[in-house]
Amino acid sequence: MDYLKIDGNFVKEAPTDEVLCAMLQSINNIGHIMGLETIAEYVENPAVLEKVQALGIDYAQGYAISRPQPLL
């Protein structure tokens, strides 16, 4: 295992919920201590993207990055 994907329920309200933000930060820190890169899902707007960047999460997934693309 190389990555820890952080569920969107922890991510989407992080900019406005201090408890969820603290949980997100803790999950990210634990992942890094374990030698894993972290991925935040449900990054749907610039505020959430800014928060996950500030927390040092390695990758983001969601509409703030790109809309889903077909494989072909």
N, CA, C and O atoms as a Tripos MOL2 file, in Angstrom:
@<TRIPOS>MOLECULE
protein
  288   287    72     0     0
PROTEIN
NO_CHARGES

@<TRIPOS>ATOM
      1 N           0.8540   -1.1680    0.0000 N.3       1 MET1
      2 CA          0.0000    0.0000    0.0000 C.3       1 MET1
      3 C           0.9050    1.2380    0.0000 C.2       1 MET1
      4 O           1.8340    1.3570    0.7990 O.2       1 MET1
      5 N           0.5990    2.1450   -0.9190 N.am      2 ASP2
      6 CA          1.4020    3.3600   -1.0520 C.3       2 ASP2
      7 C           0.6350    4.6370   -0.7140 C.2       2 ASP2
      8 O           1.2330    5.6770   -0.4370 O.2       2 ASP2
      9 N          -0.7070    4.5450   -0.7400 N.am      3 TYR3
     10 CA         -1.5380    5.7280   -0.5760 C.3       3 TYR3
     11 C          -2.5940    5.5150    0.4940 C.2       3 TYR3
     12 O          -3.0770    4.4030    0.7110 O.2       3 TYR3
     13 N          -2.9350    6.6030    1.1500 N.am      4 LEU4
     14 CA         -4.0630    6.6160    2.0760 C.3       4 LEU4
     15 C          -5.0840    7.5970    1.5110 C.2       4 LEU4
     16 O          -4.8310    8.8010    1.4650 O.2       4 LEU4
     17 N          -6.2340    7.0890    1.0810 N.am      5 LYS5
     18 CA         -7.2840    7.9380    0.5210 C.3       5 LYS5
     19 C          -8.2050    8.3670    1.6480 C.2       5 LYS5
     20 O          -8.7680    7.5300    2.3550 O.2       5 LYS5
     21 N          -8.3550    9.6620    1.8100 N.am      6 ILE6
     22 CA         -9.1490   10.2280    2.8950 C.3       6 ILE6
     23 C         -10.5690   10.4660    2.4010 C.2       6 ILE6
     24 O         -10.7910   11.1920    1.4320 O.2       6 ILE6
     25 N         -11.5090    9.8540    3.0690 N.am      7 ASP7
     26 CA        -12.9130    9.9190    2.6840 C.3       7 ASP7
     27 C         -13.4150   11.3580    2.6340 C.2       7 ASP7
     28 O         -13.0650   12.1850    3.4760 O.2       7 ASP7
     29 N         -14.2330   11.6350    1.6420 N.am      8 GLY8
     30 CA        -14.7840   12.9680    1.4440 C.3       8 GLY8
     31 C         -15.5920   13.5090    2.6060 C.2       8 GLY8
     32 O         -15.7370   14.7250    2.7400 O.2       8 GLY8
     33 N         -16.1230   12.6330    3.4490 N.am      9 ASN9
     34 CA        -16.8720   13.1130    4.6180 C.3       9 ASN9
     35 C         -15.9870   13.8950    5.5820 C.2       9 ASN9
     36 O         -16.4830   14.7550    6.3100 O.2       9 ASN9
     37 N         -14.6970   13.6130    5.5990 N.am     10 PHE10
     38 CA        -13.7640   14.3810    6.4200 C.3      10 PHE10
     39 C         -13.2910   15.6320    5.7010 C.2      10 PHE10
     40 O         -12.8530   16.5880    6.3400 O.2      10 PHE10
     41 N         -13.3760   15.6320    4.3920 N.am     11 VAL11
     42 CA        -12.7710   16.6850    3.5840 C.3      11 VAL11
     43 C         -13.7280   17.8260    3.2740 C.2      11 VAL11
     44 O         -13.3640   18.9920    3.4290 O.2      11 VAL11
     45 N         -14.9270   17.5180    2.8440 N.am     12 LYS12
     46 CA        -15.7960   18.5310    2.2410 C.3      12 LYS12
     47 C         -16.1930   19.6780    3.1560 C.2      12 LYS12
     48 O         -16.4340   20.7820    2.6670 O.2      12 LYS12
     49 N         -16.2720   19.4640    4.4530 N.am     13 GLU13
     50 CA        -16.6490   20.5420    5.3770 C.3      13 GLU13
     51 C         -15.4680   21.0830    6.1780 C.2      13 GLU13
     52 O         -15.6590   21.9100    7.0700 O.2      13 GLU13
     53 N         -14.2570   20.6320    5.8760 N.am     14 ALA14
     54 CA        -13.0810   21.0370    6.6470 C.3      14 ALA14
     55 C         -12.8740   22.5550    6.7350 C.2      14 ALA14
     56 O         -12.4530   23.0410    7.7840 O.2      14 ALA14
     57 N         -13.1550   23.3250    5.6640 N.am     15 PRO15
     58 CA        -12.9290   24.7730    5.7830 C.3      15 PRO15
     59 C         -13.8370   25.4620    6.8080 C.2      15 PRO15
     60 O         -13.4990   26.5360    7.3050 O.2      15 PRO15
     61 N         -14.9770   24.8610    7.1240 N.am     16 THR16
     62 CA        -15.9200   25.5320    8.0300 C.3      16 THR16
     63 C         -16.1380   24.7900    9.3470 C.2      16 THR16
     64 O         -16.8520   25.2920   10.2150 O.2      16 THR16
     65 N         -15.5470   23.6220    9.5180 N.am     17 ASP17
     66 CA        -15.7650   22.8160   10.7180 C.3      17 ASP17
     67 C         -14.4120   22.5020   11.3520 C.2      17 ASP17
     68 O         -13.6370   21.7100   10.8150 O.2      17 ASP17
     69 N         -14.1310   23.1280   12.5020 N.am     18 GLU18
     70 CA        -12.8350   22.9730   13.1560 C.3      18 GLU18
     71 C         -12.5520   21.5400   13.5750 C.2      18 GLU18
     72 O         -11.4080   21.0920   13.5010 O.2      18 GLU18
     73 N         -13.5710   20.8150   14.0130 N.am     19 VAL19
     74 CA        -13.3800   19.4270   14.4440 C.3      19 VAL19
     75 C         -13.0050   18.5550   13.2500 C.2      19 VAL19
     76 O         -12.0620   17.7670   13.3330 O.2      19 VAL19
     77 N         -13.7290   18.6860   12.1420 N.am     20 LEU20
     78 CA        -13.3940   17.9120   10.9410 C.3      20 LEU20
     79 C         -12.0120   18.2900   10.4120 C.2      20 LEU20
     80 O         -11.2790   17.4230    9.9370 O.2      20 LEU20
     81 N         -11.6550   19.5370   10.4860 N.am     21 CYS21
     82 CA        -10.3340   19.9770   10.0450 C.3      21 CYS21
     83 C          -9.2490   19.3190   10.8990 C.2      21 CYS21
     84 O          -8.2370   18.8590   10.3710 O.2      21 CYS21
     85 N          -9.4550   19.2740   12.1990 N.am     22 ALA22
     86 CA         -8.4880   18.6260   13.0940 C.3      22 ALA22
     87 C          -8.3870   17.1330   12.7990 C.2      22 ALA22
     88 O          -7.2920   16.5690   12.8280 O.2      22 ALA22
     89 N          -9.5110   16.4920   12.5170 N.am     23 MET23
     90 CA         -9.5050   15.0710   12.1670 C.3      23 MET23
     91 C          -8.7630   14.8500   10.8530 C.2      23 MET23
     92 O          -7.9770   13.9100   10.7330 O.2      23 MET23
     93 N          -9.0070   15.7010    9.8810 N.am     24 LEU24
     94 CA         -8.3440   15.6060    8.5900 C.3      24 LEU24
     95 C          -6.8290   15.7650    8.7540 C.2      24 LEU24
     96 O          -6.0500   15.0220    8.1590 O.2      24 LEU24
     97 N          -6.4340   16.7220    9.5490 N.am     25 GLN25
     98 CA         -5.0130   16.9360    9.8150 C.3      25 GLN25
     99 C          -4.3930   15.7220   10.4980 C.2      25 GLN25
    100 O          -3.2760   15.3270   10.1650 O.2      25 GLN25
    101 N          -5.1020   15.1360   11.4430 N.am     26 SER26
    102 CA         -4.6010   13.9450   12.1380 C.3      26 SER26
    103 C          -4.4700   12.7510   11.1980 C.2      26 SER26
    104 O          -3.4670   12.0380   11.2340 O.2      26 SER26
    105 N          -5.4650   12.5350   10.3710 N.am     27 ILE27
    106 CA         -5.4160   11.4240    9.4100 C.3      27 ILE27
    107 C          -4.2280   11.6120    8.4660 C.2      27 ILE27
    108 O          -3.5030   10.6620    8.1740 O.2      27 ILE27
    109 N          -4.0380   12.8310    7.9960 N.am     28 ASN28
    110 CA         -2.9130   13.1210    7.1120 C.3      28 ASN28
    111 C          -1.5840   12.8600    7.8140 C.2      28 ASN28
    112 O          -0.6890   12.2490    7.2290 O.2      28 ASN28
    113 N          -1.4450   13.3110    9.0490 N.am     29 ASN29
    114 CA         -0.2100   13.1070    9.8010 C.3      29 ASN29
    115 C           0.0710   11.6270   10.0270 C.2      29 ASN29
    116 O           1.2090   11.1830    9.8740 O.2      29 ASN29
    117 N          -0.9420   10.8680   10.3850 N.am     30 ILE30
    118 CA         -0.7650    9.4320   10.6010 C.3      30 ILE30
    119 C          -0.3350    8.7560    9.3010 C.2      30 ILE30
    120 O           0.5680    7.9180    9.3070 O.2      30 ILE30
    121 N          -0.9700    9.1120    8.1980 N.am     31 GLY31
    122 CA         -0.5760    8.5570    6.9070 C.3      31 GLY31
    123 C           0.8810    8.8320    6.6000 C.2      31 GLY31
    124 O           1.6000    7.9380    6.1530 O.2      31 GLY31
    125 N           1.3230   10.0480    6.8310 N.am     32 HIS32
    126 CA          2.7090   10.3960    6.5500 C.3      32 HIS32
    127 C           3.6720    9.6580    7.4810 C.2      32 HIS32
    128 O           4.7370    9.2240    7.0410 O.2      32 HIS32
    129 N           3.3220    9.5100    8.7390 N.am     33 ILE33
    130 CA          4.1530    8.7430    9.6750 C.3      33 ILE33
    131 C           4.2880    7.3000    9.2110 C.2      33 ILE33
    132 O           5.3350    6.6800    9.3980 O.2      33 ILE33
    133 N           3.2350    6.7650    8.6090 N.am     34 MET34
    134 CA          3.2510    5.3970    8.0940 C.3      34 MET34
    135 C           3.9860    5.2880    6.7580 C.2      34 MET34
    136 O           4.1110    4.1930    6.2100 O.2      34 MET34
    137 N           4.4690    6.4040    6.2330 N.am     35 GLY35
    138 CA          5.1890    6.3960    4.9700 C.3      35 GLY35
    139 C           4.2860    6.3860    3.7530 C.2      35 GLY35
    140 O           4.7180    6.0150    2.6620 O.2      35 GLY35
    141 N           3.0350    6.7920    3.9300 N.am     36 LEU36
    142 CA          2.0600    6.7940    2.8440 C.3      36 LEU36
    143 C           1.8480    8.2120    2.3310 C.2      36 LEU36
    144 O           1.9610    9.1790    3.0830 O.2      36 LEU36
    145 N           1.5410    8.3240    1.0450 N.am     37 GLU37
    146 CA          1.1010    9.5900    0.4870 C.3      37 GLU37
    147 C          -0.4120    9.6560    0.6600 C.2      37 GLU37
    148 O          -1.0910    8.6310    0.5910 O.2      37 GLU37
    149 N          -0.9390   10.8510    0.8830 N.am     38 THR38
    150 CA         -2.3570   11.0080    1.1630 C.3      38 THR38
    151 C          -3.0950   11.6320   -0.0140 C.2      38 THR38
    152 O          -2.5640   12.4630   -0.7510 O.2      38 THR38
    153 N          -4.3530   11.1900   -0.1580 N.am     39 ILE39
    154 CA         -5.2330   11.6870   -1.2140 C.3      39 ILE39
    155 C          -6.5380   12.1330   -0.5670 C.2      39 ILE39
    156 O          -7.1940   11.3400    0.1090 O.2      39 ILE39
    157 N          -6.9190   13.3780   -0.7640 N.am     40 ALA40
    158 CA         -8.1970   13.8830   -0.2680 C.3      40 ALA40
    159 C          -9.2210   13.7920   -1.3870 C.2      40 ALA40
    160 O          -9.0080   14.3360   -2.4710 O.2      40 ALA40
    161 N         -10.3270   13.1110   -1.1320 N.am     41 GLU41
    162 CA        -11.3830   13.0680   -2.1300 C.3      41 GLU41
    163 C         -12.4340   14.1180   -1.7920 C.2      41 GLU41
    164 O         -12.4500   14.6640   -0.6890 O.2      41 GLU41
    165 N         -13.3100   14.3930   -2.7540 N.am     42 TYR42
    166 CA        -14.4090   15.3570   -2.6100 C.3      42 TYR42
    167 C         -13.9000   16.7930   -2.4640 C.2      42 TYR42
    168 O         -14.4650   17.5870   -1.7110 O.2      42 TYR42
    169 N         -12.8300   17.1150   -3.1900 N.am     43 VAL43
    170 CA        -12.3280   18.4910   -3.2160 C.3      43 VAL43
    171 C         -13.1290   19.2080   -4.3010 C.2      43 VAL43
    172 O         -12.7530   19.2130   -5.4730 O.2      43 VAL43
    173 N         -14.2270   19.8050   -3.8870 N.am     44 GLU44
    174 CA        -15.2320   20.2980   -4.8180 C.3      44 GLU44
    175 C         -15.1880   21.7970   -5.0910 C.2      44 GLU44
    176 O         -15.8600   22.2680   -6.0080 O.2      44 GLU44
    177 N         -14.4180   22.5540   -4.3210 N.am     45 ASN45
    178 CA        -14.3890   23.9990   -4.5350 C.3      45 ASN45
    179 C         -13.0440   24.5620   -4.0710 C.2      45 ASN45
    180 O         -12.2800   23.8690   -3.3990 O.2      45 ASN45
    181 N         -12.7510   25.8200   -4.4290 N.am     46 PRO46
    182 CA        -11.4520   26.4070   -4.0840 C.3      46 PRO46
    183 C         -11.1670   26.4670   -2.5830 C.2      46 PRO46
    184 O         -10.0100   26.3440   -2.1800 O.2      46 PRO46
    185 N         -12.1840   26.6510   -1.7500 N.am     47 ALA47
    186 CA        -11.9650   26.7160   -0.3000 C.3      47 ALA47
    187 C         -11.4610   25.3760    0.2430 C.2      47 ALA47
    188 O         -10.5620   25.3380    1.0820 O.2      47 ALA47
    189 N         -12.0420   24.2910   -0.2390 N.am     48 VAL48
    190 CA        -11.6060   22.9630    0.2040 C.3      48 VAL48
    191 C         -10.2090   22.6830   -0.3290 C.2      48 VAL48
    192 O          -9.3700   22.1500    0.3980 O.2      48 VAL48
    193 N          -9.9420   23.0310   -1.5830 N.am     49 LEU49
    194 CA         -8.6170   22.8300   -2.1600 C.3      49 LEU49
    195 C          -7.5580   23.5880   -1.3650 C.2      49 LEU49
    196 O          -6.4890   23.0500   -1.0750 O.2      49 LEU49
    197 N          -7.8530   24.8220   -1.0190 N.am     50 GLU50
    198 CA         -6.9130   25.6280   -0.2310 C.3      50 GLU50
    199 C          -6.6410   24.9700    1.1220 C.2      50 GLU50
    200 O          -5.5000   24.9520    1.5840 O.2      50 GLU50
    201 N          -7.6730   24.4380    1.7510 N.am     51 LYS51
    202 CA         -7.5120   23.8040    3.0660 C.3      51 LYS51
    203 C          -6.6450   22.5540    2.9760 C.2      51 LYS51
    204 O          -5.7430   22.3730    3.7940 O.2      51 LYS51
    205 N          -6.9010   21.6870    1.9940 N.am     52 VAL52
    206 CA         -6.1060   20.4610    1.9070 C.3      52 VAL52
    207 C          -4.6510   20.7860    1.5410 C.2      52 VAL52
    208 O          -3.7360   20.0980    1.9920 O.2      52 VAL52
    209 N          -4.4330   21.8110    0.7410 N.am     53 GLN53
    210 CA         -3.0630   22.2300    0.4440 C.3      53 GLN53
    211 C          -2.3750   22.7410    1.7050 C.2      53 GLN53
    212 O          -1.2160   22.4130    1.9570 O.2      53 GLN53
    213 N          -3.0830   23.5420    2.4970 N.am     54 ALA54
    214 CA         -2.5110   24.0880    3.7270 C.3      54 ALA54
    215 C          -2.1610   22.9880    4.7320 C.2      54 ALA54
    216 O          -1.2130   23.1310    5.5040 O.2      54 ALA54
    217 N          -2.9180   21.9020    4.7230 N.am     55 LEU55
    218 CA         -2.6630   20.8050    5.6510 C.3      55 LEU55
    219 C          -1.5540   19.8710    5.1740 C.2      55 LEU55
    220 O          -1.1340   18.9830    5.9160 O.2      55 LEU55
    221 N          -1.0810   20.0600    3.9570 N.am     56 GLY56
    222 CA          0.0140   19.2460    3.4500 C.3      56 GLY56
    223 C          -0.3990   17.9130    2.8640 C.2      56 GLY56
    224 O           0.4220   17.0050    2.7350 O.2      56 GLY56
    225 N          -1.6740   17.7890    2.5070 N.am     57 ILE57
    226 CA         -2.1400   16.5670    1.8550 C.3      57 ILE57
    227 C          -1.5030   16.5140    0.4630 C.2      57 ILE57
    228 O          -1.3950   17.5310   -0.2220 O.2      57 ILE57
    229 N          -1.0850   15.3190    0.0640 N.am     58 ASP58
    230 CA         -0.2790   15.1710   -1.1430 C.3      58 ASP58
    231 C          -1.0580   15.3150   -2.4490 C.2      58 ASP58
    232 O          -0.5630   15.9170   -3.4020 O.2      58 ASP58
    233 N          -2.2700   14.7680   -2.4960 N.am     59 TYR59
    234 CA         -3.0640   14.7730   -3.7290 C.3      59 TYR59
    235 C          -4.5130   15.1300   -3.4100 C.2      59 TYR59
    236 O          -5.0020   14.8970   -2.3040 O.2      59 TYR59
    237 N          -5.1810   15.7000   -4.4040 N.am     60 ALA60
    238 CA         -6.5970   16.0340   -4.2590 C.3      60 ALA60
    239 C          -7.3640   15.4530   -5.4390 C.2      60 ALA60
    240 O          -6.8570   15.3590   -6.5560 O.2      60 ALA60
    241 N          -8.5940   15.0710   -5.1540 N.am     61 GLN61
    242 CA         -9.4700   14.4910   -6.1690 C.3      61 GLN61
    243 C         -10.8290   15.1640   -6.0440 C.2      61 GLN61
    244 O         -11.3970   15.2080   -4.9530 O.2      61 GLN61
    245 N         -11.3540   15.6850   -7.1380 N.am     62 GLY62
    246 CA        -12.6740   16.3010   -7.1040 C.3      62 GLY62
    247 C         -12.8250   17.3760   -8.1630 C.2      62 GLY62
    248 O         -11.8830   17.6760   -8.8980 O.2      62 GLY62
    249 N         -14.0070   17.9510   -8.2350 N.am     63 TYR63
    250 CA        -14.3500   18.9330   -9.2600 C.3      63 TYR63
    251 C         -13.4920   20.1880   -9.2090 C.2      63 TYR63
    252 O         -13.3580   20.8670  -10.2270 O.2      63 TYR63
    253 N         -12.9070   20.5230   -8.0650 N.am     64 ALA64
    254 CA        -12.0210   21.7010   -8.0060 C.3      64 ALA64
    255 C         -10.7400   21.4560   -8.7910 C.2      64 ALA64
    256 O         -10.0560   22.4010   -9.1840 O.2      64 ALA64
    257 N         -10.4170   20.1810   -9.0200 N.am     65 ILE65
    258 CA         -9.2410   19.8220   -9.7990 C.3      65 ILE65
    259 C          -9.6330   19.6010  -11.2540 C.2      65 ILE65
    260 O          -9.0670   20.2140  -12.1580 O.2      65 ILE65
    261 N         -10.6020   18.7260  -11.4730 N.am     66 SER66
    262 CA        -11.0560   18.4000  -12.8300 C.3      66 SER66
    263 C         -12.3430   17.6070  -12.7550 C.2      66 SER66
    264 O         -12.5700   16.8570  -11.8060 O.2      66 SER66
    265 N         -13.1630   17.7740  -13.7360 N.am     67 ARG67
    266 CA        -14.3620   16.9490  -13.8470 C.3      67 ARG67
    267 C         -13.9560   15.5600  -14.3180 C.2      67 ARG67
    268 O         -12.9240   15.4200  -14.9730 O.2      67 ARG67
    269 N         -14.7260   14.5420  -14.0080 N.am     68 PRO68
    270 CA        -14.3880   13.1870  -14.4560 C.3      68 PRO68
    271 C         -14.2470   13.1300  -15.9820 C.2      68 PRO68
    272 O         -14.9790   13.7930  -16.7170 O.2      68 PRO68
    273 N         -13.3130   12.3430  -16.4220 N.am     69 GLN69
    274 CA        -13.0260   12.1910  -17.8570 C.3      69 GLN69
    275 C         -13.2670   10.7590  -18.2860 C.2      69 GLN69
    276 O         -13.0140    9.8390  -17.5090 O.2      69 GLN69
    277 N         -13.7520   10.5410  -19.5130 N.am     70 PRO70
    278 CA        -13.9000    9.1770  -20.0030 C.3      70 PRO70
    279 C         -12.5260    8.5270  -20.1930 C.2      70 PRO70
    280 O         -11.5370    9.2150  -20.4460 O.2      70 PRO70
    281 N         -12.4760    7.2220  -20.0690 N.am     71 LEU71
    282 CA        -11.2220    6.5030  -20.2450 C.3      71 LEU71
    283 C         -10.7680    6.4620  -21.6880 C.2      71 LEU71
    284 O          -9.5690    6.3890  -21.9570 O.2      71 LEU71
    285 N         -11.6950    6.5070  -22.6110 N.am     72 LEU72
    286 CA        -11.3350    6.4390  -24.0320 C.3      72 LEU72
    287 C         -11.5700    7.7320  -24.7510 C.2      72 LEU72
    288 O         -11.3150    7.8260  -25.9520 O.2      72 LEU72
@<TRIPOS>BOND
     1     1     2 1
     2     2     3 1
     3     3     4 2
     4     3     5 am
     5     5     6 1
     6     6     7 1
     7     7     8 2
     8     7     9 am
     9     9    10 1
    10    10    11 1
    11    11    12 2
    12    11    13 am
    13    13    14 1
    14    14    15 1
    15    15    16 2
    16    15    17 am
    17    17    18 1
    18    18    19 1
    19    19    20 2
    20    19    21 am
    21    21    22 1
    22    22    23 1
    23    23    24 2
    24    23    25 am
    25    25    26 1
    26    26    27 1
    27    27    28 2
    28    27    29 am
    29    29    30 1
    30    30    31 1
    31    31    32 2
    32    31    33 am
    33    33    34 1
    34    34    35 1
    35    35    36 2
    36    35    37 am
    37    37    38 1
    38    38    39 1
    39    39    40 2
    40    39    41 am
    41    41    42 1
    42    42    43 1
    43    43    44 2
    44    43    45 am
    45    45    46 1
    46    46    47 1
    47    47    48 2
    48    47    49 am
    49    49    50 1
    50    50    51 1
    51    51    52 2
    52    51    53 am
    53    53    54 1
    54    54    55 1
    55    55    56 2
    56    55    57 am
    57    57    58 1
    58    58    59 1
    59    59    60 2
    60    59    61 am
    61    61    62 1
    62    62    63 1
    63    63    64 2
    64    63    65 am
    65    65    66 1
    66    66    67 1
    67    67    68 2
    68    67    69 am
    69    69    70 1
    70    70    71 1
    71    71    72 2
    72    71    73 am
    73    73    74 1
    74    74    75 1
    75    75    76 2
    76    75    77 am
    77    77    78 1
    78    78    79 1
    79    79    80 2
    80    79    81 am
    81    81    82 1
    82    82    83 1
    83    83    84 2
    84    83    85 am
    85    85    86 1
    86    86    87 1
    87    87    88 2
    88    87    89 am
    89    89    90 1
    90    90    91 1
    91    91    92 2
    92    91    93 am
    93    93    94 1
    94    94    95 1
    95    95    96 2
    96    95    97 am
    97    97    98 1
    98    98    99 1
    99    99   100 2
   100    99   101 am
   101   101   102 1
   102   102   103 1
   103   103   104 2
   104   103   105 am
   105   105   106 1
   106   106   107 1
   107   107   108 2
   108   107   109 am
   109   109   110 1
   110   110   111 1
   111   111   112 2
   112   111   113 am
   113   113   114 1
   114   114   115 1
   115   115   116 2
   116   115   117 am
   117   117   118 1
   118   118   119 1
   119   119   120 2
   120   119   121 am
   121   121   122 1
   122   122   123 1
   123   123   124 2
   124   123   125 am
   125   125   126 1
   126   126   127 1
   127   127   128 2
   128   127   129 am
   129   129   130 1
   130   130   131 1
   131   131   132 2
   132   131   133 am
   133   133   134 1
   134   134   135 1
   135   135   136 2
   136   135   137 am
   137   137   138 1
   138   138   139 1
   139   139   140 2
   140   139   141 am
   141   141   142 1
   142   142   143 1
   143   143   144 2
   144   143   145 am
   145   145   146 1
   146   146   147 1
   147   147   148 2
   148   147   149 am
   149   149   150 1
   150   150   151 1
   151   151   152 2
   152   151   153 am
   153   153   154 1
   154   154   155 1
   155   155   156 2
   156   155   157 am
   157   157   158 1
   158   158   159 1
   159   159   160 2
   160   159   161 am
   161   161   162 1
   162   162   163 1
   163   163   164 2
   164   163   165 am
   165   165   166 1
   166   166   167 1
   167   167   168 2
   168   167   169 am
   169   169   170 1
   170   170   171 1
   171   171   172 2
   172   171   173 am
   173   173   174 1
   174   174   175 1
   175   175   176 2
   176   175   177 am
   177   177   178 1
   178   178   179 1
   179   179   180 2
   180   179   181 am
   181   181   182 1
   182   182   183 1
   183   183   184 2
   184   183   185 am
   185   185   186 1
   186   186   187 1
   187   187   188 2
   188   187   189 am
   189   189   190 1
   190   190   191 1
   191   191   192 2
   192   191   193 am
   193   193   194 1
   194   194   195 1
   195   195   196 2
   196   195   197 am
   197   197   198 1
   198   198   199 1
   199   199   200 2
   200   199   201 am
   201   201   202 1
   202   202   203 1
   203   203   204 2
   204   203   205 am
   205   205   206 1
   206   206   207 1
   207   207   208 2
   208   207   209 am
   209   209   210 1
   210   210   211 1
   211   211   212 2
   212   211   213 am
   213   213   214 1
   214   214   215 1
   215   215   216 2
   216   215   217 am
   217   217   218 1
   218   218   219 1
   219   219   220 2
   220   219   221 am
   221   221   222 1
   222   222   223 1
   223   223   224 2
   224   223   225 am
   225   225   226 1
   226   226   227 1
   227   227   228 2
   228   227   229 am
   229   229   230 1
   230   230   231 1
   231   231   232 2
   232   231   233 am
   233   233   234 1
   234   234   235 1
   235   235   236 2
   236   235   237 am
   237   237   238 1
   238   238   239 1
   239   239   240 2
   240   239   241 am
   241   241   242 1
   242   242   243 1
   243   243   244 2
   244   243   245 am
   245   245   246 1
   246   246   247 1
   247   247   248 2
   248   247   249 am
   249   249   250 1
   250   250   251 1
   251   251   252 2
   252   251   253 am
   253   253   254 1
   254   254   255 1
   255   255   256 2
   256   255   257 am
   257   257   258 1
   258   258   259 1
   259   259   260 2
   260   259   261 am
   261   261   262 1
   262   262   263 1
   263   263   264 2
   264   263   265 am
   265   265   266 1
   266   266   267 1
   267   267   268 2
   268   267   269 am
   269   269   270 1
   270   270   271 1
   271   271   272 2
   272   271   273 am
   273   273   274 1
   274   274   275 1
   275   275   276 2
   276   275   277 am
   277   277   278 1
   278   278   279 1
   279   279   280 2
   280   279   281 am
   281   281   282 1
   282   282   283 1
   283   283   284 2
   284   283   285 am
   285   285   286 1
   286   286   287 1
   287   287   288 2
@<TRIPOS>SUBSTRUCTURE
     1 MET1         2 RESIDUE 1 A MET
     2 ASP2         6 RESIDUE 1 A ASP
     3 TYR3        10 RESIDUE 1 A TYR
     4 LEU4        14 RESIDUE 1 A LEU
     5 LYS5        18 RESIDUE 1 A LYS
     6 ILE6        22 RESIDUE 1 A ILE
     7 ASP7        26 RESIDUE 1 A ASP
     8 GLY8        30 RESIDUE 1 A GLY
     9 ASN9        34 RESIDUE 1 A ASN
    10 PHE10       38 RESIDUE 1 A PHE
    11 VAL11       42 RESIDUE 1 A VAL
    12 LYS12       46 RESIDUE 1 A LYS
    13 GLU13       50 RESIDUE 1 A GLU
    14 ALA14       54 RESIDUE 1 A ALA
    15 PRO15       58 RESIDUE 1 A PRO
    16 THR16       62 RESIDUE 1 A THR
    17 ASP17       66 RESIDUE 1 A ASP
    18 GLU18       70 RESIDUE 1 A GLU
    19 VAL19       74 RESIDUE 1 A VAL
    20 LEU20       78 RESIDUE 1 A LEU
    21 CYS21       82 RESIDUE 1 A CYS
    22 ALA22       86 RESIDUE 1 A ALA
    23 MET23       90 RESIDUE 1 A MET
    24 LEU24       94 RESIDUE 1 A LEU
    25 GLN25       98 RESIDUE 1 A GLN
    26 SER26      102 RESIDUE 1 A SER
    27 ILE27      106 RESIDUE 1 A ILE
    28 ASN28      110 RESIDUE 1 A ASN
    29 ASN29      114 RESIDUE 1 A ASN
    30 ILE30      118 RESIDUE 1 A ILE
    31 GLY31      122 RESIDUE 1 A GLY
    32 HIS32      126 RESIDUE 1 A HIS
    33 ILE33      130 RESIDUE 1 A ILE
    34 MET34      134 RESIDUE 1 A MET
    35 GLY35      138 RESIDUE 1 A GLY
    36 LEU36      142 RESIDUE 1 A LEU
    37 GLU37      146 RESIDUE 1 A GLU
    38 THR38      150 RESIDUE 1 A THR
    39 ILE39      154 RESIDUE 1 A ILE
    40 ALA40      158 RESIDUE 1 A ALA
    41 GLU41      162 RESIDUE 1 A GLU
    42 TYR42      166 RESIDUE 1 A TYR
    43 VAL43      170 RESIDUE 1 A VAL
    44 GLU44      174 RESIDUE 1 A GLU
    45 ASN45      178 RESIDUE 1 A ASN
    46 PRO46      182 RESIDUE 1 A PRO
    47 ALA47      186 RESIDUE 1 A ALA
    48 VAL48      190 RESIDUE 1 A VAL
    49 LEU49      194 RESIDUE 1 A LEU
    50 GLU50      198 RESIDUE 1 A GLU
    51 LYS51      202 RESIDUE 1 A LYS
    52 VAL52      206 RESIDUE 1 A VAL
    53 GLN53      210 RESIDUE 1 A GLN
    54 ALA54      214 RESIDUE 1 A ALA
    55 LEU55      218 RESIDUE 1 A LEU
    56 GLY56      222 RESIDUE 1 A GLY
    57 ILE57      226 RESIDUE 1 A ILE
    58 ASP58      230 RESIDUE 1 A ASP
    59 TYR59      234 RESIDUE 1 A TYR
    60 ALA60      238 RESIDUE 1 A ALA
    61 GLN61      242 RESIDUE 1 A GLN
    62 GLY62      246 RESIDUE 1 A GLY
    63 TYR63      250 RESIDUE 1 A TYR
    64 ALA64      254 RESIDUE 1 A ALA
    65 ILE65      258 RESIDUE 1 A ILE
    66 SER66      262 RESIDUE 1 A SER
    67 ARG67      266 RESIDUE 1 A ARG
    68 PRO68      270 RESIDUE 1 A PRO
    69 GLN69      274 RESIDUE 1 A GLN
    70 PRO70      278 RESIDUE 1 A PRO
    71 LEU71      282 RESIDUE 1 A LEU
    72 LEU72      286 RESIDUE 1 A LEU
